[in-house]
Amino acid sequence: MPRATSGGTSCSRRTGIGSRPRTSIPNTRCSSRTPKGAVHVHGGFLVKIAEEVAYQTDVGQGDLLFWFADLGWIMGPWEIVGATALGATVFLYDGAPNHPGPDRLWSMVERHCITHLGVSPTLVRALIPSGEDPVRSHDLSSLRILASTGEPWNPEPYRWFSEEVGEGRLPIINLSGGTEVGACFLSPHPISPLEPCSLRGPALGMDVAVFRPDGTVAGPGELGELVCRKPWPSMTRGLRGDPERYLDAYWRRFPGVWCHGDWASVDELGQWFLHGRSDDTMNVAGKRLGPAEVESILTLHPAVTESAVIGVPDDVKGEAIWCFVVASGDVSDGLVGELSALVAEHLGKAFRPARVLVVPELPRTRSAKILRRAIRATVVGEDPGDLSSLENPSSLASIRSVLG
């Protein structure tokens, strides 16, 4: 279907707020664990974020930035502080990306002439099953920059976002940092040559590296911990009321070096990739494996719309791979076997999943990030920790029901 062209929408309008009543969400916070309060300083936070928004996403006066994110996540303050500091406009929307129809996101881009659109990979994966027509029925020519963060990409959703939304002409600024970072550790620039799913390299001013467990720098293609070896203006100065937790979380793994908790690698060409949270990483028969490596294979199957992979304790392998998938349409009797064989074909027989379970939905935050730790806790009967950001608590009940 050819791309729609604008039929009277004026891009001189640079403001707009869309809203829809949000379904109330019960308080699922675990009483034994509380969210961490990241302590930031005004000057450093403003300076670093303004720098990033200006030079890593090319936002300036006259631009309209829309990052589909919950304001409690770093990207909410990031877009508001960065865009307003640079004289640009922020577009805010409180509601679902597919209500009242699957074209809601693209309709807002066209109607308000949004120039910069930021999403999470999970959001893209959730929109793909609706097909290309909801995208192609809208004029997206106002877009100059696409951006993403929150979790690793899979190749097929990345390609879809690039070709269907960006028409192959727009860079995807795939960046990664965190609330504690107050900015990004990794980010390309609009003029950077990019490999699919890559984050290109260090963000401006960031002395990042990939460390082995012994604190030495990992070699090309080797998975390791993402660390930062020097301070930066917007770094968290502490966790409110809990200085020991701050030191334990970031500084004591490698003394004097910030250990962020992300699993990363750098290929032979110097392109950086993320492979998920290091505490999500599985150790299967002595080999470390990131969930994204298995999830990318699962999404190769045309029946799989999205997936989440966890490691479950196993007496023989240390950890066994369990896969939770959301399927499109009717689920065939042979789907579980096909997916198990697909993973074994790509990774080897030793990594054949112990279980593949089809579920109606995966637990996600309001910013569309999948909560693998909540899935794992449900499977093994552990404390899932803080679940106050969980958007769909019913997903955990669905997982319990398929476990039997």
C-alpha positions as CSV (number, residue, x, y, z in Angstrom):
1,M,0.0,0.0,0.0
2,P,1.5,3.4,-0.9
3,R,2.2,5.9,1.8
4,A,-0.5,8.5,2.3
5,T,0.3,12.1,1.6
6,S,-0.8,15.0,3.7
7,G,-4.2,16.3,2.8
8,G,-4.5,19.6,4.6
9,T,-2.6,18.9,7.8
10,S,-0.5,22.0,8.6
11,C,2.9,21.4,10.2
12,S,3.1,24.9,11.5
13,R,1.3,23.7,14.7
14,R,3.9,22.7,17.3
15,T,1.8,21.9,20.3
16,G,-0.7,19.2,21.2
17,I,-1.7,17.0,24.1
18,G,-3.6,13.8,23.6
19,S,-5.3,12.1,26.5
20,R,-7.4,9.2,27.4
21,P,-8.6,7.9,30.8
22,R,-6.1,5.3,32.0
23,T,-7.5,2.1,33.6
24,S,-6.6,2.1,37.3
25,I,-3.8,-0.2,38.2
26,P,-3.8,-1.9,41.6
27,N,-0.8,-1.3,43.9
28,T,1.3,-4.3,43.3
29,R,4.4,-3.1,45.1
30,C,6.0,-5.7,47.2
31,S,6.1,-4.6,50.8
32,S,9.6,-6.1,51.4
33,R,11.2,-4.1,48.5
34,T,10.9,-0.4,47.8
35,P,11.8,1.6,44.6
36,K,15.2,3.3,44.7
37,G,15.2,7.1,44.9
38,A,18.0,8.3,42.6
39,V,19.5,11.5,43.9
40,H,20.4,14.0,41.1
41,V,21.8,17.5,41.0
42,H,20.2,20.2,39.0
43,G,23.2,21.6,37.2
44,G,24.7,18.3,36.0
45,F,21.4,16.8,35.1
46,L,20.4,19.8,32.9
47,V,23.8,20.1,31.2
48,K,24.2,16.5,30.2
49,I,20.7,15.9,29.0
50,A,20.6,19.2,27.0
51,E,23.9,18.1,25.4
52,E,22.5,14.7,24.5
53,V,19.2,15.9,23.1
54,A,21.0,18.5,21.0
55,Y,23.8,16.4,19.6
56,Q,22.6,12.8,19.8
57,T,19.1,13.4,18.5
58,D,19.5,16.7,16.8
59,V,16.6,18.5,18.5
60,G,16.4,22.3,18.2
61,Q,14.1,25.2,18.0
62,G,10.9,24.4,16.0
63,D,11.2,20.7,16.6
64,L,8.5,18.6,18.3
65,L,9.8,15.7,20.4
66,F,7.6,12.8,21.3
67,W,9.0,9.9,23.3
68,F,6.3,7.3,24.1
69,A,7.3,6.8,27.8
70,D,6.0,6.9,31.3
71,L,7.1,10.1,33.1
72,G,8.4,8.0,36.0
73,W,11.0,6.6,33.6
74,I,14.2,8.5,32.7
75,M,12.9,9.3,29.2
76,G,10.1,11.4,30.6
77,P,12.5,13.9,32.3
78,W,14.9,13.5,29.5
79,E,12.5,14.7,26.8
80,I,11.0,17.5,29.0
81,V,14.3,18.9,30.3
82,G,16.2,18.4,27.0
83,A,13.7,19.8,24.6
84,T,12.6,22.8,26.7
85,A,16.3,23.7,27.4
86,L,16.8,23.8,23.6
87,G,13.7,25.8,22.8
88,A,11.9,22.8,21.2
89,T,8.4,21.6,22.1
90,V,7.5,18.4,23.9
91,F,4.5,16.3,22.9
92,L,2.9,14.4,25.8
93,Y,0.3,11.7,25.5
94,D,-1.3,9.6,28.3
95,G,-2.9,6.5,26.9
96,A,-2.5,3.4,24.8
97,P,-0.6,3.4,21.5
98,N,-3.4,1.4,19.8
99,H,-6.6,3.0,21.1
100,P,-9.0,3.6,19.6
101,G,-7.3,1.9,16.6
102,P,-3.9,0.4,15.7
103,D,-2.9,3.6,13.9
104,R,-3.2,5.9,17.0
105,L,0.6,6.5,17.2
106,W,1.0,7.2,13.5
107,S,-2.1,9.4,13.5
108,M,-0.6,11.6,16.2
109,V,2.7,11.9,14.3
110,E,0.8,13.1,11.2
111,R,-1.7,15.3,13.0
112,H,0.8,17.1,15.1
113,C,3.8,17.0,12.6
114,I,6.1,15.3,15.1
115,T,9.7,15.6,14.1
116,H,11.4,13.2,16.6
117,L,9.7,9.9,17.7
118,G,11.2,7.7,20.5
119,V,9.9,4.2,21.3
120,S,10.9,1.0,23.0
121,P,11.6,-2.1,20.9
122,T,8.7,-3.9,22.8
123,L,6.3,-1.2,21.6
124,V,7.3,-1.8,18.0
125,R,7.0,-5.6,18.4
126,A,3.5,-5.1,19.8
127,L,2.4,-2.9,16.8
128,I,3.8,-5.2,14.1
129,P,0.9,-7.7,14.2
130,S,-1.5,-5.0,13.0
131,G,0.4,-4.9,9.8
132,E,1.8,-2.1,7.6
133,D,-1.6,-0.5,6.6
134,P,-2.0,1.5,9.9
135,V,1.5,3.0,9.3
136,R,1.2,3.6,5.5
137,S,-2.2,5.2,5.8
138,H,-0.6,8.3,7.4
139,D,1.8,10.9,6.2
140,L,4.9,10.6,8.4
141,S,7.1,13.0,6.3
142,S,7.5,15.4,9.3
143,L,9.7,12.8,11.0
144,R,13.4,13.5,10.9
145,I,14.7,11.3,13.7
146,L,13.6,7.9,15.0
147,A,15.0,6.8,18.4
148,S,14.7,3.9,20.8
149,T,15.8,2.7,24.2
150,G,14.8,0.4,27.0
151,E,16.0,-3.0,25.9
152,P,17.9,-4.8,23.1
153,W,16.4,-4.9,19.6
154,N,15.7,-8.0,17.6
155,P,16.7,-7.8,13.9
156,E,13.2,-8.2,12.4
157,P,11.4,-5.5,14.5
158,Y,14.4,-3.1,13.9
159,R,14.1,-3.6,10.1
160,W,10.3,-3.1,10.3
161,F,10.7,0.2,12.3
162,S,13.5,1.4,9.9
163,E,11.7,0.5,6.6
164,E,8.0,1.0,7.4
165,V,8.2,4.0,9.7
166,G,11.4,5.5,8.6
167,E,11.1,4.5,4.9
168,G,14.8,3.6,5.0
169,R,15.7,7.4,5.1
170,L,15.8,8.0,8.9
171,P,18.5,7.1,11.4
172,I,17.5,5.1,14.4
173,I,19.2,6.7,17.4
174,N,19.3,3.6,19.6
175,L,20.6,4.8,23.0
176,S,21.0,3.3,26.4
177,G,21.5,4.7,29.9
178,G,19.2,4.8,32.8
179,T,17.6,6.8,35.6
180,E,20.8,6.5,37.6
181,V,22.9,7.6,34.7
182,G,20.7,10.7,34.1
183,A,21.7,10.3,30.5
184,C,23.1,7.7,28.1
185,F,26.2,5.6,28.2
186,L,25.8,4.5,24.5
187,S,24.4,6.4,21.6
188,P,25.0,7.0,17.9
189,H,24.7,10.4,16.2
190,P,22.5,11.2,13.3
191,I,25.5,11.1,10.9
192,S,26.9,7.8,12.2
193,P,27.1,4.8,10.0
194,L,24.9,2.2,11.7
195,E,24.6,-1.6,11.9
196,P,21.1,-3.0,12.6
197,C,20.4,-3.2,16.3
198,S,23.7,-1.4,17.1
199,L,24.1,1.5,19.6
200,R,27.2,2.5,17.7
201,G,29.5,3.4,20.6
202,P,30.1,5.6,23.7
203,A,27.8,8.6,24.1
204,L,29.5,12.0,24.3
205,G,32.0,12.2,27.2
206,M,31.4,8.7,28.4
207,D,34.4,6.5,29.2
208,V,32.6,3.1,28.9
209,A,34.0,-0.4,28.5
210,V,33.0,-4.0,28.6
211,F,34.6,-5.9,31.5
212,R,35.2,-9.6,32.1
213,P,34.4,-10.9,35.6
214,D,38.1,-10.3,36.6
215,G,37.9,-6.6,35.6
216,T,39.9,-6.9,32.4
217,V,38.5,-5.5,29.1
218,A,36.6,-8.0,27.0
219,G,37.7,-8.8,23.5
220,P,35.8,-8.3,20.2
221,G,32.5,-10.1,20.3
222,E,32.9,-11.2,24.0
223,L,30.0,-10.6,26.3
224,G,30.7,-8.7,29.5
225,E,29.5,-6.1,32.0
226,L,28.9,-2.6,30.7
227,V,31.0,-0.2,32.9
228,C,31.9,3.5,33.1
229,R,35.5,4.3,34.2
230,K,35.1,8.1,34.8
231,P,32.4,10.3,36.3
232,W,30.0,12.4,34.2
233,P,27.9,15.5,35.1
234,S,24.5,13.8,35.5
235,M,25.5,10.6,37.4
236,T,23.4,9.7,40.5
237,R,25.0,11.0,43.7
238,G,23.4,8.4,45.8
239,L,20.2,6.5,46.6
240,R,17.9,8.5,49.0
241,G,18.3,7.2,52.5
242,D,20.4,4.2,51.5
243,P,24.1,4.9,50.8
244,E,25.1,1.3,51.2
245,R,22.7,0.1,48.6
246,Y,24.1,2.7,46.2
247,L,27.6,1.5,46.8
248,D,26.6,-2.2,46.5
249,A,24.6,-1.6,43.4
250,Y,27.2,0.4,41.3
251,W,30.6,0.6,42.9
252,R,31.7,-2.5,44.7
253,R,31.8,-5.0,41.9
254,F,34.8,-3.2,40.3
255,P,36.2,-0.7,42.9
256,G,36.2,2.9,41.5
257,V,34.3,1.8,38.3
258,W,30.6,2.2,37.8
259,C,29.0,-1.2,37.0
260,H,25.7,-0.6,35.4
261,G,24.2,-4.1,35.2
262,D,23.9,-4.4,31.5
263,W,25.4,-7.2,29.4
264,A,27.2,-5.8,26.3
265,S,29.7,-6.6,23.6
266,V,31.7,-4.8,20.9
267,D,32.2,-6.4,17.6
268,E,35.3,-6.4,15.3
269,L,34.1,-3.2,13.6
270,G,33.7,-1.4,16.9
271,Q,29.9,-1.4,16.9
272,W,28.4,-1.8,20.4
273,F,25.4,-4.1,21.2
274,L,23.4,-4.7,24.4
275,H,22.2,-8.2,25.3
276,G,19.9,-7.4,28.3
277,R,20.4,-6.9,32.0
278,S,23.3,-8.9,33.4
279,D,21.0,-10.2,36.2
280,D,18.8,-11.6,33.4
281,T,21.7,-13.4,31.8
282,M,21.6,-17.2,31.8
283,N,24.5,-19.6,32.5
284,V,23.7,-22.7,30.5
285,A,26.2,-25.5,30.7
286,G,28.9,-23.0,31.5
287,K,28.1,-20.6,28.7
288,R,26.6,-17.2,29.4
289,L,23.7,-16.3,27.1
290,G,21.6,-13.2,27.0
291,P,17.8,-13.5,26.7
292,A,17.9,-11.3,23.5
293,E,19.9,-14.0,21.7
294,V,17.2,-16.6,22.1
295,E,14.3,-14.1,21.7
296,S,15.7,-13.0,18.3
297,I,15.6,-16.6,17.1
298,L,12.0,-17.1,18.4
299,T,10.7,-14.1,16.6
300,L,12.0,-15.6,13.3
301,H,9.0,-17.8,13.4
302,P,6.0,-16.2,11.7
303,A,3.6,-17.2,14.5
304,V,5.5,-15.4,17.2
305,T,4.8,-11.7,17.9
306,E,7.0,-11.3,21.0
307,S,8.8,-13.4,23.5
308,A,10.6,-13.4,26.8
309,V,13.3,-15.9,27.8
310,I,14.5,-16.7,31.3
311,G,16.9,-19.1,33.0
312,V,15.5,-21.6,35.5
313,P,17.7,-23.6,37.9
314,D,18.7,-27.0,36.5
315,D,20.6,-29.8,38.2
316,V,22.5,-30.7,35.0
317,K,23.1,-27.5,33.1
318,G,23.1,-25.0,36.0
319,E,20.3,-23.2,34.3
320,A,17.7,-24.3,31.7
321,I,16.2,-22.1,29.1
322,W,12.4,-21.4,29.4
323,C,10.7,-19.5,26.7
324,F,7.4,-17.6,27.0
325,V,5.9,-16.5,23.6
326,V,2.9,-14.6,22.5
327,A,1.5,-16.0,19.3
328,S,-0.6,-14.5,16.5
329,G,-3.8,-16.2,15.5
330,D,-4.5,-19.8,16.2
331,V,-1.7,-21.8,17.8
332,S,-0.9,-25.0,16.0
333,D,-0.3,-28.2,17.9
334,G,3.3,-28.3,16.6
335,L,4.3,-24.7,17.4
336,V,6.1,-25.6,20.7
337,G,8.2,-28.3,19.0
338,E,9.0,-26.0,16.0
339,L,10.2,-23.2,18.3
340,S,12.3,-25.6,20.4
341,A,13.9,-27.0,17.2
342,L,14.5,-23.5,15.9
343,V,16.5,-22.5,18.9
344,A,18.5,-25.7,18.8
345,E,19.2,-25.2,15.1
346,H,20.7,-21.7,15.6
347,L,22.4,-22.1,19.0
348,G,23.1,-25.8,19.2
349,K,21.4,-28.8,20.9
350,A,22.8,-27.9,24.3
351,F,20.6,-24.7,24.2
352,R,17.4,-26.4,23.3
353,P,14.7,-24.9,25.6
354,A,13.6,-27.0,28.5
355,R,10.1,-25.5,28.1
356,V,8.3,-23.3,25.6
357,L,5.0,-21.9,26.9
358,V,2.4,-19.9,24.9
359,V,0.8,-17.1,26.9
360,P,-1.7,-14.4,26.0
361,E,0.6,-11.5,27.2
362,L,3.9,-10.7,28.8
363,P,4.3,-8.5,31.9
364,R,5.4,-5.1,31.0
365,T,6.0,-1.7,32.5
366,R,4.0,1.4,31.4
367,S,7.0,2.3,29.2
368,A,6.5,-1.1,27.4
369,K,9.6,-2.9,28.8
370,I,9.2,-6.6,29.5
371,L,9.7,-7.6,33.2
372,R,11.7,-10.8,32.8
373,R,12.5,-10.9,36.5
374,A,8.8,-11.0,37.3
375,I,8.4,-14.0,35.0
376,R,11.3,-15.8,36.6
377,A,10.0,-15.0,40.1
378,T,6.6,-16.4,39.2
379,V,8.2,-19.6,37.8
380,V,10.6,-20.3,40.7
381,G,8.5,-18.9,43.5
382,E,10.8,-16.0,44.5
383,D,10.1,-12.5,45.5
384,P,9.8,-10.4,42.3
385,G,10.7,-7.2,44.0
386,D,9.1,-3.9,43.2
387,L,6.2,-4.3,40.8
388,S,4.8,-0.8,41.1
389,S,5.6,-0.1,37.4
390,L,3.8,-3.2,36.1
391,E,1.1,-2.2,33.6
392,N,-0.7,-5.5,33.4
393,P,-0.7,-7.6,36.6
394,S,-3.1,-10.1,34.9
395,S,-0.1,-11.3,32.8
396,L,1.4,-13.0,35.8
397,A,-1.8,-14.8,36.6
398,S,-1.8,-16.0,33.0
399,I,1.7,-17.4,33.4
400,R,0.7,-19.2,36.6
401,S,-2.2,-20.8,34.8
402,V,0.0,-22.2,32.0
403,L,2.5,-23.5,34.5
404,G,-0.2,-25.8,35.8
